[in-house]
Amino acid sequence: MKKTLLLWLLLLGFMGCAGPDFDLIIEGGTVIDGSGKDRFIADVGVKNGVIAEIGDLSEKSATERVDATGLVVAPGFIDIHSHATSGSFGDSDIAQRPDAESYVRQGVTTAMGGQDGSSTLDIGAFLDSLEVHPSAINIGLFIGHGSIRATVAGEDNLPVTAEQMSEMIQLVETAMFDGAFGLSSGLEYTPGAFADTAELVELAKPVAAKNGLYISHIRDEGGRLLESVGEVIEVGRGSDARVQITHHKLIGKSRWGGAAASLALLDEAGAEGIDAASDQYPYTASSTGLTILFPNWSKDGGFEALVQRLNDPETRQQIRSEVIEHINIERGADPATIVAARCDFDASFNGKSLADILADRSLPVTVEGAADVAIELVSAGSCSGVFHSMSPDDVETIMLHARTGISSDGGIPAMNEGVPHPRNYGAFARVLAYYVREKGVLTLEQAIYKMTSLPAKQLNLKDRGKLSAGMVADITLFDPSTIQDQAKFGDPHHYATGVHSVWVSGISVLKSNVMVGNRPGKGLKHAKN
């Protein structure tokens, strides 16, 4: 009897020391789980960085309880096209600004770098650096085709040799082994533009072997949009890789209204058994370097070769004529649609359109004059730019497609430096504020699906993107009635508002609208199967 009593006392003592049921309970919130299914009211319990239970947890204990009444509890948003990793290990946005506040305040908990064909070639080392110097959000990487090609074959417009192709394939295989989520290409940029489809197919095969993703900034987002989308589908067909059109758009005012035809190609590919999707940022303006106005032949050999060509009067005149043609056709013959976002050699140009610069000089605002200003700026070192060239209706058409996810194509900008695209601060919040709440283009469930489960599926990211037991506790808590992008064109340096709290692996990074300072983000590695 005494032994039995002693055992019961020991058991009760053990139970009393077992601690609370959960580390965190988010209680009474409107759960939108990322699957696309209808919302419901429930509590979310987190234990050891993982979602442990969803339901009525009112009788359960927790170290911390957060009242989510009237708020939406959603999976942390996944940015499948990010420039947070642009630059070298120490110079990238995420290294310089590891709190990633511009992302956290939108509810983003994971960002995928190495986009548009540009990346570090040492994926493993970059991911390892995040273990030593962690950030507030998770980071994953693609290996960039353009970076591979430039390293192995240079920046000249030449076909690669068999030996070079073998070396390039080996770099992709190594990257996939080290955790890359796939291969990115930037076919509107050099040297990626110099590759043919067959080269891309061969490089995508080791991606397919690891169930990775080929994600492409296509060759032409204007007059050859359908041909360019078709090429990405052909890469999927030839390599068996899953493929994605990134920042899907249609530029050129004369073409507005034609975006549906490119979506039909994705549907046809899907019917054939090719896994083809797209992503999109929710704006009618794009952003890239001013050299996008220049013909690819002029950039053969790299930027310095372009500048040398501009110093030759005859070649400069030929380049000028093609820049004029580009502005006329792709930019609606309107110099006001082309804005210098950041010119490191002269900040006085920042935020000014080519029309503004001409007007400041009391010169006629003409396409020819705009071409001359563009050549001047590029010759001086070039600038990043913002280009207003898309139709609001086409943006909505692409957004509504079942296989279109949401991305930012932005990074983690330094506050008050330059006049960058507002997508760096507001892409995800803008979808929820403008396209859900104000316009009703998407339901809240549809929007969150496009920000969570859909990109997670494309990335083969199996433990994130949904609120369910066993998933990593990357969680966003926001007010659907007040969430708002505050960044505007010409005045972009404002954080989004309306996100209440954010957890990454169950650790708070934003609490009651205050940045906590924790950096629990992981360097994510793609599963090797």
Helices and strands as residue ranges (DSSP letters): H 2-16, E 22-31, E 40-47, E 50-55, E 62-67, E 72-75, E 77-79, H 93-96, H 101-104, E 108-113, H 123-132, E 138-141, E 143-144, H 145-153, H 162-177, E 182-186, G 192-194, H 197-209, E 213-217, H 225-239, E 242-245, G 253-255, H 259-272, E 276-280, E 285-289, G 290-293, G 296-299, H 303-310, H 313-330, G 335-337, E 338-342, G 347-349, H 354-360, H 367-379, E 384-388, H 392-400, E 404-406, H 423-430, I 431-438, H 444-451, H 453-459, E 475-478, E 499-504, E 507-511, E 514-515
